[in-house]
Amino acid sequence: MLFHARYVSLMRRRTPQNFASWLHDQLTARSYSLTPRGGGQARFAEAAGVSKATVSRILRGEGSTDIAVLEKIGQALGIRLGVILVEAGVIDPDELGGVQRPQGHMTADEAADELGITDPTKRQVLRGVIETLKPPPGDPTAG
């Protein structure tokens, strides 16, 4: 089952060609002319703080891109890094939730939502239980 889930997950991942197409669409939607003499690649490269060669390579669908470059692309486009990582095929869309909210940092209300608890009284009871179980601040045995 785990093998199958991983296989299916890998099948849904984006390829460099998918990312190239997606980035092309993002750039043209923002009025970057990607024609050979349009200058859009150079303008975007400058805006993102990466080389024109890097932008050109990505738009040709050649190879993978490191996360630092993807972060700069996301910042230049105004798109969250998590979305860029999915589009670039670095992570699977199903993995994005774990990246956006690492385990262990869930609020009581988020826990209630995840558990499907909608009754206000039950949600309050859950909050009380969680507060009771929390170690006092500065407790060296916490963790």
Secondary structure per residue as TSV (DSSP state, phi and psi in degrees):
chain	resnum	aa	ss	phi	psi
A	1	M	-	360.0	-46.2
A	2	L	H	-62.4	-41.9
A	3	F	H	-60.2	-46.0
A	4	H	H	-61.1	-44.6
A	5	A	H	-61.7	-41.6
A	6	R	H	-66.4	-39.9
A	7	Y	H	-63.5	-46.8
A	8	V	H	-62.9	-40.9
A	9	S	H	-60.0	-43.4
A	10	L	H	-67.0	-32.2
A	11	M	H	-66.7	-30.1
A	12	R	H	-83.6	-14.8
A	13	R	S	-63.5	148.9
A	14	R	-	-77.1	153.4
A	15	T	-	-100.7	166.2
A	16	P	H	-56.7	-33.3
A	17	Q	H	-68.2	-38.9
A	18	N	H	-62.1	-43.7
A	19	F	H	-64.8	-39.8
A	20	A	H	-59.1	-45.3
A	21	S	H	-64.9	-43.6
A	22	W	H	-61.9	-46.8
A	23	L	H	-64.3	-40.7
A	24	H	H	-55.9	-46.6
A	25	D	H	-63.4	-40.8
A	26	Q	H	-63.1	-42.4
A	27	L	H	-70.0	-44.3
A	28	T	H	-66.9	-33.2
A	29	A	H	-65.3	-22.8
A	30	R	T	-101.4	18.4
A	31	S	T	67.6	26.4
A	32	Y	-	-85.2	117.8
A	33	S	-	-77.8	118.9
A	34	L	-	-101.9	15.5
A	35	T	S	-69.0	159.3
A	36	P	T	-51.7	-34.7
A	37	R	T	-111.5	14.2
A	38	G	T	-75.8	-24.1
A	39	G	-	80.4	1.9
A	40	G	H	-65.9	-38.0
A	41	Q	H	-62.4	-45.7
A	42	A	H	-65.0	-42.0
A	43	R	H	-63.2	-44.2
A	44	F	H	-68.0	-41.3
A	45	A	H	-56.6	-44.1
A	46	E	H	-64.9	-44.2
A	47	A	H	-61.9	-35.7
A	48	A	H	-86.5	-16.3
A	49	G	T	77.1	32.0
A	50	V	S	-126.6	168.3
A	51	S	-	-76.2	154.1
A	52	K	H	-62.1	-36.4
A	53	A	H	-60.8	-37.7
A	54	T	H	-65.2	-46.5
A	55	V	H	-61.6	-43.8
A	56	S	H	-61.1	-44.0
A	57	R	H	-62.4	-43.5
A	58	I	H	-63.5	-44.3
A	59	L	H	-67.7	-20.7
A	60	R	T	-86.3	-6.5
A	61	G	T	74.6	29.8
A	62	E	-	-99.9	113.4
A	63	G	S	72.7	-177.6
A	64	S	-	-97.7	165.6
A	65	T	-	-122.9	138.9
A	66	D	-	-75.8	160.5
A	67	I	H	-64.6	-33.9
A	68	A	H	-60.8	-41.0
A	69	V	H	-68.1	-42.8
A	70	L	H	-61.9	-37.8
A	71	E	H	-63.1	-42.8
A	72	K	H	-64.4	-39.8
A	73	I	H	-62.2	-45.5
A	74	G	H	-60.6	-43.1
A	75	Q	H	-63.3	-43.5
A	76	A	H	-65.0	-32.3
A	77	L	H	-88.3	-14.1
A	78	G	T	74.2	32.4
A	79	I	-	-118.5	134.8
A	80	R	-	-56.5	145.4
A	81	L	H	-57.5	-39.6
A	82	G	H	-56.8	-41.5
A	83	V	H	-65.6	-43.3
A	84	I	H	-61.2	-42.8
A	85	L	H	-62.8	-37.6
A	86	V	H	-67.1	-48.9
A	87	E	H	-62.0	-33.6
A	88	A	T	-81.4	-6.8
A	89	G	T	82.6	13.0
A	90	V	S	-73.9	-40.7
A	91	I	S	-130.3	157.1
A	92	D	-	-81.1	147.5
A	93	P	G	-54.1	-34.1
A	94	D	G	-67.4	-24.3
A	95	E	G	-84.0	-14.6
A	96	L	H	-61.0	-39.6
A	97	G	H	-58.1	-41.0
A	98	G	H	-67.3	-31.1
A	99	V	H	-74.0	-40.6
A	100	Q	H	-72.1	-33.2
A	101	R	S	-136.5	89.5
A	102	P	-	-58.8	149.2
A	103	Q	T	-62.3	147.6
A	104	G	T	97.6	-6.8
A	105	H	-	-121.1	34.8
A	106	M	-	-92.5	137.1
A	107	T	-	-79.3	167.5
A	108	A	H	-61.8	-39.7
A	109	D	H	-67.4	-37.3
A	110	E	H	-64.9	-39.3
A	111	A	H	-62.9	-43.2
A	112	A	H	-61.7	-42.5
A	113	D	H	-61.2	-46.3
A	114	E	H	-62.3	-33.9
A	115	L	H	-84.8	-6.0
A	116	G	T	77.9	21.5
A	117	I	-	-85.7	113.5
A	118	T	-	-110.7	-21.7
A	119	D	-	-65.1	125.0
A	120	P	H	-58.4	-37.5
A	121	T	H	-66.1	-44.8
A	122	K	H	-65.4	-36.0
A	123	R	H	-64.2	-39.8
A	124	Q	H	-65.9	-40.5
A	125	V	H	-60.8	-44.7
A	126	L	H	-60.1	-44.4
A	127	R	H	-59.1	-42.3
A	128	G	H	-62.9	-43.5
A	129	V	H	-62.0	-44.4
A	130	I	H	-63.0	-44.5
A	131	E	H	-62.0	-38.3
A	132	T	H	-65.0	-37.3
A	133	L	H	-81.7	-17.2
A	134	K	S	-66.4	137.1
A	135	P	-	-72.0	153.4
A	136	P	-	-64.2	151.9
A	137	P	T	-57.2	137.0
A	138	G	T	81.9	3.8
A	139	D	-	-68.6	116.2
A	140	P	T	-68.7	-15.2
A	141	T	T	-89.8	-2.6
A	142	A	-	-68.9	148.4
A	143	G	-	138.4	360.0
